[in-house]
Amino acid sequence: MKALILIVLIFTTGTTYADNQTINKSDLNITNQEEITDQSIEKPNINAAINQNPEIKIKKFSFNSDRDYLNLEIKTKNFGFIDISKLKIIYNETKLDQDYIYEGEYIKDENNILYKKNITIKIHKNFKQESNIQIYYSDILMDQVCNQKVRVCKFNQLPKNIFLEREKDLWFLLKANKKVTTIKPKLEIILNQSAIEIKIIQKDPYLKFEIDKIFINNIIKEGKININDEINSLEIQYKDNLSNLYRENITELINKEKIKYTELENLKKEIKNLNEKIKNDLEAKEIQKELNNNQLKTEKKNLNELKNNQLITGKKTLDALVSNELKTEKETQEENTKKNKTNPSCSSKLNLEKINPNNKNKTEYVIIYNSSTENINLEGCILIDNKNNQIKLPEKINNLQRIKVYSKNILNNDYDKIKLIEKNSNKNISECEYKINSTNRYQEISCDTLEIENNKNLNLVNQETLKKEKSKINFLNTENTEETIQEISNDGTSNQNKNEYEKPNLNHNIIITEINANPEGKDKNKEWIELLNKGENFKGVIEIQINGKKELHKIEIERNQYLTLEPKNILTNSKMEINIIGSEQNLIITNNALEKHSYALINNQFQQTELISKTKKNPIKENLECTITNINLNTNRLECKDITFFIESNMNIKENDKVKINYIKLDNHYYAEEIIKINEKKLNLKNTGFTILSISSLIFMHKISL
């Protein structure tokens, strides 16, 4: 009876009283819970009234942390008995010999423990990252936790400094000895023409979720979910990396998405039917047009027959008149040819088109265009600069052709005026004046052909021919047709067979939106430039200049689409100048490109950002004032005006705070850059050395570091 009183006292006070006193070594006969004599604790003498088969489970543990431990919980309904010598802990296939720390209400001698309801055994040891711990009692496996790459474990690859605790067969994270509630992930429903796809959206450094099973109408669904299936109920079972299983009913969410999808498909069908109707109407109009054309052809045929009958009568007379006129014209041409041989002239159908006084190859040249349909003798022409330095010309230029005339250190690299004049009369045929700046340096400069006073009476027919031929050339360039230019060196020899000139199309509205000059690791073959076509569909050649070096790229890009190019020249990580010729975009200047960053066009200004958006819409910087309705620092999220923002932790903000948020929007995600708390306070004007006429209130802005 004394032992029973001793046990009751110990279990009531909650101290390990028996470890500090001597337990008598006589036999312990327990017939019920009220008759316990003062005897030693030995298993053979314990009556069935005390539970000798307790439940043993791992309660808490951690691997590869600064303070690893393992807590075992031994439970029974009332009183229990355990023989410590039969408790084995196997760590990585080796028995763990470690001192135990006991907590609870118990009596203990060398190996035997008599306890009330539960007892906790604590073991402190530095466990490795790849650990496997098995708990045996009487050679029966009671529980197991592990974290190994080569083995299928309850936990798979837990990160460092993770602490876990079990409660009602669910595992929870511990941070600063506080339990972290498992966060319910968001589900994204994706519908297409044949199937429904369910994705888990998550961003948490510790908790990771994945779909385990899908139940449709309480039956496990294998394979894809057909969008046309009748869904009375749909439940999703997912698990986390703590080996916990969850089950959620998403029937209402799926049905809402199906309704939206059905409405969208019906709208597409209506558009398709409308397009079919328009197509049929156009085909009917084409048929009517063809009937009208056939009728016109018949009328035209009858009219031609009438004209032919009328012309036959006067054909002989007409032939005679034409013969006499041709004879007279031939005599006139022969006379003009003799005159030109004696006194050659420079044709007014020649135009100075482009000039390059300082290209990257340190050569200079002038491009002359023949707008006529005849070969022109250049013997009567002189090409000079503003200081009357003469550039030698070839003997002739072919019809509707360009020649590139090279010179040697004649053209001024900053400013000059080039003239094409007639040798005998000193009359200006064409001239081109240019100025060099940082944008057009090392580039071809187009000449705007000036109407020269001496050439005002140019034949209107020749002017119209010139316009038509230029229009024809521009059309060919738009269609990305390669054009050959005859190249003439300063000594008048042709370089046509040496170089092939490919003219870029400047008629576009393509801009640079992002530059990745310093990618992670080695830069070679990883750098890229992102383009956006703000104009019409484009197929052709564009010119990009990087630090003054010209690059030609053949591209094909649709309206409002993005495209990336790998530059031929190196993108420098220090100061760099880059632009695209033909675009309205100004010269882009970058400085000190950081690794894992890109220069992106954000709010019409190039800025360095970690949010790299290759071939996607660039991020946008915006701000708003709102009141925080929900905040969760464990997941680094807050909600304001029904918008979820990703934030940094350790911030002095809370729910119902009125704040101003400066944020970046990318792919419908919102990343807070700066959060400013807004508080209204009265300004105390007493005991100040200033006279303030009227101040009613002061808004105090407190910047929170993210």
Disulfide bonds with the S-S distance in Angstrom:
Cys146-Cys153 2.25
Cys346-Cys381 1.99
Cys432-Cys447 1.99
Cys626-Cys640 2.50
